[in-house]
């Protein structure tokens, strides 16, 4: 399928007029003739003007890109790119009338020059419409590219969101598994509690050779060693001075205050305890056994001045074990337990005879044995 040499548009083989000298083809309407009346020796306008004549003054000049094209009727001339002006076409057709009588009959069908301006406007509008259509195609192509890019970005965002959801699900699963497992914080607290108990037991082991004598009145000119000898003799235990490592009062010094008694009477404050450290553990155990045998020892038996008071000889406990022993005795009294005692710094309780004793190591043991509200 070729293009018309006059209007530049595509043309069908069945509806074209071919030049006998060159391969050029034309619409019948572009040359003003019909295909049924074309001479077998018909020449196109380009070949026609090349035939030598007098001064070759009929040679046409190529018109502008906005040529004249014919309309839908065969006699109308339409302008389009590559089309010759209507004046050139009419002049060429006038020359052809001398060579072909059939062509001369159709020269009168060309439109007059007055209609050329209107046809040129129509051709200009068609060209503008084509340009706008081409621009619209470019915009649509760009829009498609942008839509494809946007679709790719949305797909990428969807993949990222899916990945984030997967990570969140994994974290939730791990969190649920951690909740089912024992907490690391609880484990640390249990470890700290166990370490405190072990340290307390180590401190208590350092006091295995110590005893506490309480209830003896305190005076400025007293001698702790003399008091220890008096107590040991009353308990029937002879302690050599070489076995005594240290003997002293422990606790804060109490001065210039009294404890309120019944009525208007005022009693002196409770005296501080006397801590004694012996060199041998056997001597300490002997003294403690004698004190358990003679529980009713008083200050009157020791011939000390002041009102008579009970004298107690016990194991020396750490501050933590002393507080724990006090709380245990209170809880045992409320729950009607029969026995509460210490042995080698360990605290034991027993509700009645024939029942195995239970050891108290911490406040939690008191709660487990005596119940809540006892500490």
C-alpha positions as CSV (number, residue, x, y, z in Angstrom):
1,X,0.0,0.0,0.0
2,X,1.5,3.3,-1.2
3,X,0.9,6.9,-0.6
4,X,-0.8,9.5,-2.9
5,X,1.7,11.9,-4.5
6,X,-0.8,14.7,-4.2
7,X,-2.3,14.5,-0.6
8,X,0.3,12.1,0.9
9,X,-2.3,9.7,2.3
10,X,-2.4,6.0,1.9
11,X,-4.4,4.7,-1.1
12,X,-5.7,1.4,-2.3
13,X,-4.5,-0.3,-5.5
14,X,-8.0,-0.6,-6.9
15,X,-8.7,3.1,-6.5
16,X,-5.4,4.7,-7.7
17,X,-4.2,6.3,-10.9
18,X,-0.7,5.3,-11.9
19,X,1.7,7.3,-13.9
20,X,3.0,5.5,-17.0
21,X,6.5,7.0,-16.7
22,X,7.2,7.0,-12.9
23,X,6.0,4.8,-10.1
24,X,3.9,7.6,-8.6
25,X,0.2,6.9,-7.7
26,X,-2.6,9.4,-7.1
27,X,-6.2,9.5,-5.9
28,X,-8.5,10.2,-8.9
29,X,-10.0,13.0,-6.9
30,X,-6.6,14.6,-6.4
31,X,-6.1,15.0,-10.2
32,X,-9.8,15.7,-10.9
33,X,-10.4,12.5,-13.1
34,X,-11.9,9.1,-12.6
35,X,-10.1,5.9,-13.1
36,X,-12.4,4.8,-15.8
37,X,-11.6,7.8,-18.0
38,X,-7.8,8.0,-17.6
39,X,-5.8,7.8,-20.8
40,X,-3.5,4.8,-21.1
41,X,-0.6,7.2,-21.7
42,X,-1.4,9.4,-18.6
43,X,1.5,11.2,-17.0
44,X,1.6,12.6,-13.5
45,X,2.0,16.3,-13.0
46,X,5.7,15.9,-12.1
47,X,6.5,14.0,-15.2
48,X,4.3,16.3,-17.3
49,X,6.3,19.4,-16.4
50,X,9.5,17.7,-17.3
51,X,8.5,17.4,-20.9
52,X,10.5,20.0,-22.9
53,X,8.3,22.9,-24.2
54,X,8.9,26.4,-25.4
55,X,10.2,27.9,-22.1
56,X,9.2,25.3,-19.7
57,X,7.1,27.9,-17.9
58,X,4.6,25.3,-16.7
59,X,7.0,23.8,-14.1
60,X,5.2,24.0,-10.8
61,X,6.7,25.1,-7.5
62,X,6.2,22.9,-4.5
63,X,3.6,24.3,-2.2
64,X,3.8,24.5,1.6
65,X,3.2,21.6,3.9
66,X,-0.4,22.8,4.3
67,X,-1.6,21.8,0.9
68,X,-5.1,21.4,-0.5
69,X,-6.9,18.2,-0.2
70,X,-10.2,17.2,-1.6
71,X,-13.3,16.5,0.4
72,X,-15.5,13.4,0.1
73,X,-16.8,14.5,-3.3
74,X,-14.6,13.8,-6.3
75,X,-14.6,17.4,-7.4
76,X,-13.4,18.8,-4.0
77,X,-9.7,19.4,-3.3
78,X,-8.4,18.8,0.3
79,X,-5.2,20.2,1.8
80,X,-2.8,18.0,3.7
81,X,1.0,17.7,4.1
82,X,2.8,17.2,0.8
83,X,-0.2,18.4,-1.3
84,X,0.4,20.9,-4.2
85,X,-1.6,24.2,-4.3
86,X,-4.8,24.2,-6.2
87,X,-3.5,26.7,-8.7
88,X,-0.7,24.4,-9.7
89,X,-3.1,21.5,-10.1
90,X,-5.5,23.5,-12.2
91,X,-2.6,24.7,-14.5
92,X,-1.4,21.1,-14.9
93,X,-4.9,19.9,-15.7
94,X,-5.2,22.7,-18.3
95,X,-2.1,21.4,-20.0
96,X,-3.4,17.9,-19.9
97,X,-6.5,18.9,-21.8
98,X,-4.4,19.3,-24.9
99,X,-3.1,15.8,-24.7
100,X,-6.3,14.0,-23.5
101,X,-9.8,15.0,-24.4
102,X,-11.1,12.9,-21.5
103,X,-9.1,14.9,-18.9
104,X,-10.3,18.2,-20.4
105,X,-13.9,17.2,-19.7
106,X,-13.2,17.1,-15.9
107,X,-11.2,20.2,-15.5
108,X,-14.3,22.1,-15.0
109,X,-15.1,20.0,-11.8
110,X,-12.3,21.7,-9.7
111,X,-13.5,23.9,-7.0
112,X,-13.2,27.7,-7.4
113,X,-10.4,29.6,-5.6
114,X,-12.9,31.3,-3.4
115,X,-13.4,28.0,-1.4
116,X,-9.6,27.5,-0.9
117,X,-9.4,29.6,2.3
118,X,-12.2,27.6,3.9
119,X,-10.7,24.3,3.0
120,X,-7.3,25.5,4.3
121,X,-9.0,26.3,7.7
122,X,-10.5,22.8,7.8
123,X,-7.2,21.3,7.0
124,X,-5.5,23.4,9.8
125,X,-8.1,22.3,12.3
126,X,-7.6,18.6,11.3
127,X,-3.9,19.0,11.7
128,X,-4.4,20.6,15.2
129,X,-6.7,17.8,16.1
130,X,-4.1,15.3,15.1
131,X,-1.4,17.0,17.1
132,X,-3.7,17.1,20.2
133,X,-4.4,13.5,19.6
134,X,-0.7,12.7,19.5
135,X,-0.1,14.7,22.7
136,X,-3.0,12.9,24.4
137,X,-1.4,9.6,23.4
138,X,1.9,10.7,24.9
139,X,0.1,11.8,28.1
140,X,-1.7,8.4,28.2
141,X,1.6,6.6,27.8
142,X,3.1,8.7,30.7
143,X,0.0,8.0,32.8
144,X,0.4,4.3,32.2
145,X,4.0,4.4,33.2
146,X,3.2,6.3,36.3
147,X,0.4,3.8,37.1
148,X,2.7,0.9,36.6
149,X,5.3,2.6,38.9
150,X,2.6,3.3,41.5
151,X,1.4,-0.3,41.3
152,X,4.9,-1.5,41.9
153,X,5.3,0.8,44.9
154,X,2.0,-0.4,46.3
155,X,3.1,-4.0,45.8
156,X,6.4,-3.3,47.6
157,X,4.6,-1.6,50.5
158,X,2.3,-4.6,50.7
159,X,5.3,-6.9,50.9
160,X,6.8,-4.8,53.7
161,X,3.6,-4.7,55.6
162,X,3.4,-8.5,55.3
163,X,6.9,-8.8,56.6
164,X,6.2,-6.5,59.5
165,X,3.0,-8.5,60.4
166,X,5.1,-11.7,60.3
167,X,7.7,-10.2,62.7
168,X,4.9,-9.0,65.0
169,X,3.3,-12.4,65.1
170,X,6.7,-13.9,65.9
171,X,7.3,-11.5,68.8
172,X,3.8,-12.2,70.1
173,X,4.5,-15.9,70.0
174,X,7.7,-15.4,71.8
175,X,6.1,-13.2,74.4
176,X,3.4,-15.8,75.0
177,X,6.1,-18.5,75.4
178,X,7.9,-16.3,77.9
179,X,4.8,-15.8,79.9
180,X,4.4,-19.5,80.2
181,X,8.0,-19.9,81.4
182,X,9.1,-18.7,84.8
183,X,10.1,-15.0,84.7
184,X,13.7,-14.2,84.8
185,X,13.0,-11.5,87.4
186,X,11.4,-14.1,89.6
187,X,14.4,-16.3,89.2
188,X,16.7,-13.4,90.1
189,X,14.6,-12.7,93.2
190,X,14.8,-16.3,94.3
191,X,18.5,-16.3,93.7
192,X,19.0,-13.1,95.8
193,X,16.8,-14.6,98.6
194,X,18.9,-17.8,98.6
195,X,22.1,-15.8,98.7
196,X,20.9,-13.8,101.6
197,X,20.0,-17.0,103.5
198,X,23.5,-18.4,102.8
199,X,25.2,-15.3,104.0
200,X,23.0,-15.3,107.1
201,X,24.0,-18.9,107.8
202,X,27.7,-18.0,107.4
203,X,27.3,-15.2,109.8
204,X,25.6,-17.4,112.3
205,X,28.4,-20.0,112.0
206,X,30.8,-17.3,113.2
207,X,28.8,-17.0,116.4
208,X,28.8,-20.7,117.3
209,X,31.1,-20.1,120.3
210,X,29.1,-17.1,121.6
211,X,26.4,-16.9,124.3
212,X,24.1,-14.1,125.4
213,X,23.4,-13.4,129.1
214,X,20.5,-11.1,129.6
215,X,18.6,-9.7,132.6
216,X,21.6,-8.7,134.7
217,X,21.5,-5.1,135.9
218,X,24.1,-2.8,134.4
219,X,26.4,-0.5,136.4
220,X,29.3,1.7,135.6
221,X,31.9,-0.2,137.8
222,X,30.8,-3.7,136.8
223,X,33.2,-6.4,135.5
224,X,31.8,-8.6,132.6
225,X,34.3,-11.3,133.5
226,X,33.2,-11.3,137.1
227,X,29.5,-11.5,136.1
228,X,30.3,-14.5,133.8
229,X,32.1,-16.3,136.6
230,X,29.1,-15.7,139.0
231,X,26.6,-17.0,136.4
232,X,28.7,-20.1,135.5
233,X,29.2,-21.0,139.2
234,X,25.5,-20.7,139.9
235,X,24.8,-23.0,136.9
236,X,27.4,-25.5,138.1
237,X,29.9,-25.0,135.3
238,X,33.5,-24.0,135.9
239,X,34.9,-21.9,133.1
240,X,38.6,-21.0,133.0
241,X,39.6,-17.5,132.2
242,X,41.8,-18.7,129.4
243,X,38.6,-20.1,127.7
244,X,37.0,-16.6,127.6
245,X,37.9,-14.7,124.5
246,X,35.7,-11.6,125.0
247,X,32.9,-10.4,127.3
248,X,31.1,-7.1,126.8
249,X,27.7,-5.4,126.7
250,X,26.1,-5.1,123.3
251,X,23.5,-2.6,122.1
252,X,23.0,1.1,122.4
253,X,23.9,2.8,125.8
254,X,20.7,3.9,127.6
255,X,21.1,7.0,129.8
256,X,18.9,9.3,131.8
257,X,15.5,7.7,131.0
258,X,13.3,5.2,132.6
259,X,10.5,2.9,131.5
260,X,7.0,3.7,132.7
261,X,5.6,1.1,135.1
262,X,2.2,0.7,136.6
263,X,0.7,3.8,138.4
264,X,3.2,6.5,139.4
265,X,6.1,4.1,139.7
266,X,9.1,4.3,137.4
267,X,11.4,1.4,136.6
268,X,14.9,1.7,135.2
269,X,15.3,0.7,131.6
270,X,16.0,-2.9,130.6
271,X,19.7,-3.6,130.9
272,X,21.8,-4.4,127.9
273,X,22.7,-8.0,127.2
274,X,26.1,-9.4,127.9
275,X,27.8,-11.1,124.9
276,X,30.5,-13.7,125.8
277,X,32.7,-15.5,123.3
278,X,34.5,-18.7,124.4
279,X,37.5,-20.3,122.8
280,X,35.9,-23.8,122.7
281,X,32.5,-24.7,121.4
282,X,32.3,-27.5,123.9
283,X,32.5,-25.1,126.8
284,X,29.7,-23.0,125.3
285,X,27.5,-26.1,124.8
286,X,28.1,-27.1,128.4
287,X,27.1,-23.7,129.7
288,X,23.9,-23.8,127.6
289,X,22.9,-27.2,128.8
290,X,23.3,-26.1,132.4
291,X,21.2,-23.0,131.7
292,X,18.4,-25.2,130.4
293,X,18.5,-27.4,133.4
294,X,18.2,-24.5,135.8
295,X,15.8,-22.2,134.2
296,X,14.7,-20.3,137.3
297,X,18.0,-18.4,137.8
298,X,17.4,-14.8,139.0
299,X,19.5,-11.8,140.0
300,X,18.6,-12.5,143.6
301,X,20.5,-15.8,143.3
302,X,23.5,-13.9,142.1
303,X,23.2,-11.5,145.1
304,X,22.9,-8.5,142.9
305,X,21.3,-5.2,144.0
306,X,17.9,-4.1,142.8
307,X,14.7,-6.0,142.2
308,X,14.8,-9.6,141.4
309,X,14.8,-10.4,137.6
310,X,15.1,-13.5,135.6
311,X,18.5,-14.3,134.1
312,X,18.6,-16.0,130.6
313,X,21.5,-17.7,129.0
314,X,20.9,-18.4,125.2
315,X,22.8,-18.8,122.0
316,X,23.9,-15.6,120.3
317,X,21.9,-15.0,117.1
318,X,22.5,-12.7,114.1
319,X,20.2,-9.7,114.0
320,X,18.2,-11.3,111.2
321,X,17.8,-14.6,113.1
322,X,17.0,-12.7,116.3
323,X,14.1,-10.9,114.5
324,X,13.0,-14.2,112.9
325,X,13.0,-16.0,116.2
326,X,10.9,-13.3,117.8
327,X,8.3,-13.4,115.0
328,X,8.3,-17.2,115.2
329,X,7.5,-17.2,118.9
330,X,4.7,-14.7,118.4
331,X,3.2,-16.8,115.6
332,X,3.6,-20.0,117.6
333,X,1.9,-18.5,120.6
334,X,-1.1,-17.4,118.4
335,X,-1.4,-20.8,116.8
336,X,-0.9,-22.7,120.1
337,X,2.4,-24.3,119.2
338,X,4.1,-26.0,122.1
339,X,7.8,-25.8,121.4
340,X,10.0,-23.1,119.8
341,X,13.8,-23.3,120.3
342,X,17.2,-22.7,118.6
343,X,20.0,-25.1,118.1
344,X,23.4,-24.1,116.7
345,X,21.8,-20.9,115.4
346,X,18.9,-22.8,113.6
347,X,15.2,-22.1,114.6
348,X,12.8,-25.0,115.1
349,X,9.2,-25.3,116.0
350,X,7.0,-28.3,117.0
351,X,3.3,-28.2,117.7
352,X,3.2,-31.1,120.1
353,X,4.9,-34.2,121.2
354,X,5.3,-36.9,118.7
355,X,5.4,-34.5,115.8
356,X,8.6,-33.9,113.8
357,X,10.1,-30.4,114.2
358,X,10.1,-27.9,111.4
359,X,12.9,-25.5,110.6
360,X,12.3,-21.8,110.1
361,X,14.7,-20.1,107.7
362,X,12.8,-17.0,106.5
363,X,9.5,-15.2,106.9
364,X,8.1,-17.2,104.0
365,X,8.5,-20.4,106.2
366,X,6.5,-18.7,108.9
367,X,3.6,-18.0,106.5
368,X,3.7,-21.5,105.1
369,X,3.6,-23.1,108.6
370,X,1.4,-20.7,110.6
371,X,-0.6,-19.2,107.7
372,X,-1.1,-15.6,106.5
373,X,-1.3,-12.7,108.9
374,X,1.2,-14.2,111.4
375,X,4.2,-12.1,110.3
